[in-house]
Amino acid sequence: MAPGNKFKSSELILLCEWEECLFVGKCMEEFCDHIAEHLKEYQQHPLERTEQYHCWWRNCEFLATGPRELVTHVNFHSYHTKLKFLGSQLRASHQDWPACSQNSYNQNQIPRISEMYVCQWENCDVTYNNPEWFYRHVAMHAYSTEKENISSNKKAICCCLWKDCSGTFKGKHKLWDHLRTHTQERVVACPSCGAMFSNNTKFFDHAKRQVSEDQQVFVCQNCDKHFANERLLRDHMRGHVTHVTCPFCDMVCTSVSSLKAHIRFRHCDERPFHCDLCESSFKNAYDLHKHVETHNDSNAYSCDVEGCVFTSRTLQILRQHYKRAHMNNGNLKYKCHICQKCYSWCYTLTLHLRKAHKLSCHSRFRFMFRVAQSS
């Protein structure tokens, strides 16, 4: 396990949510091996090799553009499962916390991520497709770093050797905490809504914010906003008194981090993410990903609903079409004619028919489009 992790591997309870799987893992090694078997079975099936790559994690509607992106995406689900378990342990130790009021349907919605995690530590270019192993690898850099003496100061310090970083820290644990700002590592997630946090304090704040309005008795004198405790009010008040002015324009930010983001997107011309198909370049990987989709042919993405001939150049437009044309206020549309279970995607119904009812088809199942009525 990564140094400093509060819970040992033997104490984890990891529930697989791949379609109807009931597997429970006791450590990340076992759990990730199990998820790898799901991915292997998915990619080896003749039907899936000719279709778009849909994530079969429960309540996840992600469509990958290829097998590598799907693997990285599903591996993040396994890591997210661990974070939600750690969150459930923290909640269990604070019985006085109010229940999370956020939408639980989004519990398994995770951010879009790049296809690989790349270590940018000096003289290291190791890549991973699983965040668990990536974060462990980065932690090892922090804890194997030797302290150095600065000529003007006899105290030994740890230096961050991440690309373009010159930070120094008193100890290895402080360095490890700092590296999370480079890797965007999250350490805990809300077991109810799935929101992820970079430290326990932010998770505590999330829980405290769920109290009813009549219990939010701490009031900001500047804007009349209400808060559940004094510390949340103090954090909010900093936005009223802390002002960091941009050196290039009249923009005033409430924190140094927001100022850095402002400068990067408004005043910095550096665009390190280059398109391999044209001369365009972008400031972040997400914008590049959206741009690359525009190079697709007009029929690169097509709707799979029976009788629908809609096609689009980008995955985002296809998703918008599906929700507008084929979804009815979020109701599930595909119903099993044998057991009446409902699914939101034809692919998940196909898997259900194969596994639960042992049905097969030479090419692929064909479905009649009808809105599934709720019971």
N, C-alpha and C positions, 0 to 999 in steps of 0.2 A: 504493500500500500504506500501511497505518497506520504512523506513525513508529516506528522502533525495531524493526521486524520483522526477524528474523535472516535469513530466507530470502526471496529476491526472487520475484516472480510467475513469472518464466521458469524457476525451479528447481523448481516444484511438479509433482508427478505425482499427479493426482486421478482415481481410478477410480470410474466411475459404477456403482452397485449397484442401479439400478432394474431389478428383475426380471432379465432375461437380457442387459441392455445391456452392451456391451464398450467404450464410449467412455472415452477417457483425456483429461482436460483438463490444460492446462499453466499455467493461471492461473485465479483465482477468477472473473474476468469471463466467460471462455469457459465455465467449468464451470457457473456459475449460469444462463447463457443456455441451455445444453444441458438442465439440469434443468427450466427453464421450459417447454421444448418437450414434455417428458414430461407435465408437469402440464396443459398445454393440450390435448394429445391425450386424456389421461385424462378431463378434464371435458367435452370435446366429444362423447364417445361417448354415444349414446342410452341404452345400458344403465346407464352409471355415473350418469347424472343422476337415475335413479329408485332407486338403491341407496344404502346407506351408503357413506361415503368411507373406503376401506381404503388404507393405505399399502402400496405395492408394493416398498419398499426391502427388500433381502434380510434375512431373519430379523427383520423388524419386523412386529408384529401390531397396530399402532396403528389404531384406528377413529376418524376425525374426525366431529364432529357437523355439519360443513358444509365447503364449499370453502375458505373463508378459513382455517379452522383447519388443513386439510390442507396448504395452501400454506406456511403458517408452519412446520408440522412438517417437511415435506420440505426446506425451505430450511435448517433446522437440520441435517438429514442432510448437506447439502452442506458446511456449515461444519464439522461433525464430521469429515468426510472429510479436510479440510485439517489439523485438529488431529491426526488419526491419522498423517498423513504426516509432520508435524513430529516426532511421537513416534518414528516409525520412523527418522528421521534421527538423532535423539539416541541411540537404541539402537544404531544402526550405529557410532556413534563411541565406544561403550562395550562392546566385545566381551566384557568380563569379567562383565557383568551376567547373572544367571540368567534363564532363560525365565520368562515370566509363567505362573503356575499357576492363574489365575482361569478361569472358564468362558468359552471363546471364543464360545459361542453367543450370549452377551449383547453381543457386540461392537458391534452396531448398535442397542442399546436406548438411547434418549435420554429426557431428562426431559420431562414434560408442561409446556408453556409457554403463555403467553397468546397471544391471536390477533395482537397487535401489540407491537412494541417502541417505547416512548415515551421521547423525550429530555426530561428534566426540568431541563435547564440553564436558567438565568434567561432569560426572554423567548424561549424556544425550545420548541415543542411538536411538533416533527417526529416522524413515526411511520414505522416500517419493518416489513416482514414478513420480512426477511432479517437474521439476526444479523451477518453479515459487514459489510453496509453500515451497520448501526446502530453497531457498535463503531468502525468507521472514522470515522463522524460524531462520536462522542463524543471520540475521540482528537484530532480537529481543534479541538474546543473547548479542550482542554488546551493544545495547542501554539500556539493563537492568542491565549491569555490574556496580557494585559500585566501585568508585575509592578507591585505597588503598594508605597508606602512607608507604614509605620505610624508614627504621630506619636511614640510612645515608643521607637521603634527605627529607626535610619537604614537598616537593611538592607531591600532590596526583597524581597517575597514574592509567591507566586501564591496567589490565593484560590479555593477551590472554590465555584462558584455553583450547585451542584446544590440542588434543593429541600430545605429544612430542614437544610442542612449549612453549617457555618461553619469548616471546616478550612482551614488555611494551610500552605503548603509552600515549601521553599527554591527549587525549580526546577520547570520545566514537566514534566519527566519524572517527578518525584515526584508531581506532581498527576495525571498520567496513570495511574500505578500506583494512586493512591488511588481514581480514578473506577471502577476495576474492582470496588471494594467496593459501589458503587451499582448497576452494571450486571450484576454476577455473571458477568463475562466470564471464560472459560477460554482458556488460551493453548496447551495441549498435551494430547494424549490418548494413552493406551496403545494401540499398534497391535494388541495381542492381545485385550484384554478390553474396550477402548473407554472405560475410566474417564477422566474429564477432570479437569484440575488447573489451578489459578490461577497457578502459576508452575513453573519447571523443577525447583526444589528439591523440591517435593512429588511430582513425577513420579519424581525420583531415589529418594526415600524409598519410593515404591510399588515400584520395581524392586528395591531392596535388600531389601524385606520378603519377596521371593519365594524367598530362599535356604532351603535345607533346615534343619531344626531343629538338626542337629549342627553347622551353621556359625553359628548364632546364639549367640555366645559371651559377649555382654555381658548380664549378669543384673542385674535390679533387686533391690536388697537389701530392699525393702519388700514386694514381692508376688511375687518369683521369676519374673517374666516375662522372656523372652529376646529379644534384639534383635541385628540383623545388624551394627550399628556403634555407635560411641560416641555419635554425634550423635542417633540415634534413641532411645538410652537417656536422654540428657539431656532431650530433648523430653518423654519419658514421665515423667521424674522431676519435672518442673514440676507435674504433676498432683497429686503428693504434697505438694509444699511451697507451691504457689501456691493461696491460698484467698481468694475474693472473696465477701464476705457480702452477701446481698440486704438493702437498707435497709428493706424492707417485711415480711420474714418471716425465718425461721431458715434458709432455703436457703443453702447454700454452694456456689459454682461454682468451677471450676478455671481460668476465663479470663473476661476482660471481655466477650468476644463471647457466651459462653454465658449470662452474667448478663443481658445486654441481651435475649437471646431469652426468657429466663425472665420478665423484667419485662413484656415485650410481651404474652406469652400468659397470664400469671397475674395481673398487677396493672394492666394498661392496659385501659381500657374503649373505646378508640378502635377503631372498625370501619369503615375507609374503603371497603370493597368492598360496595356496596349492590345488592340484587336489584331489577331493574326490574319484576318481576312481583308482588312483595309487599313488606312492610316489613322483611324480614330484612336483616341486614348482617353482614359477616364480617371477620376480621383478615387474611386473605390471599386471593389470587385462586383458589387451588386449592379451598379450602372453598366459595367462591362458586360455582365451576363445578359441583361435586358437588351443591350445593343446587338450582341451576337445573334440573338434570335431573329433580328430583322434581316439577316442574311439568308434566312431559310426561304425555300420556295413557297409559293402561295398555298400549296396543299400540304405543308409540312405537318400541320396539326389539324386533325379532322375529328368531328364529333362522333362518338360511338353509339349514340342513341339510334335505335332502329328507325329508318325513314328520314333521318335528319342528314342533310348534305352540307352543313356548315363547315367551312375550313378557315384557318387563320394562319398568319405568319408567326405569331408568338403564342406561347403557352398562356400568358396572362389574359389575352383576349379570349382564348378558348374557355378558360375558367369563367370569365365574366359571362360568356354566352351560355354556358351550361347552367349557371345559377339563375340567369334571367329567363331562359327558355324552358328549362326542364326541372327546376326546383319549385316547390310550392310552399313558401314560408318555412323552408328547412325540413319539410316532411320527407321521409324516406320513400323512394320511388320503386324499388325492385323487391317484389315479394315472392318467396318460395311457394310454389303451388302444392308442395307436400306438407310442410309444417307451418306455413304462413309467416315465417320470420321475414323481416324487412331489412333492406340494405339501401344505401344511398348510391352505390356504384354497381354496375353490371358485373364488374370483375369480382367483387366480393361475393355476389350471389353465385357466380360461376364456381368459385372456390368452395362455397358451402355445398353446392350440388355434388361436386366431386367427392368431397371428404365426408359429409354427413350422410348423403344418400347414395353414394357409390355410383353416380351417373357419369356417363362419358359421352363425348361427341368427337367425330373425326376431325372437325375443324374448330369450331367454337359454337357456344350456345347462342341461339337467337331469342330475343325477348320481345314481347309485346309491351308497348309503352302504356302504362296505366298508373295513376296516382294511387299509392298504397294508402288505404283508409286506416286511420288509427282506431284501435280497438277500445 
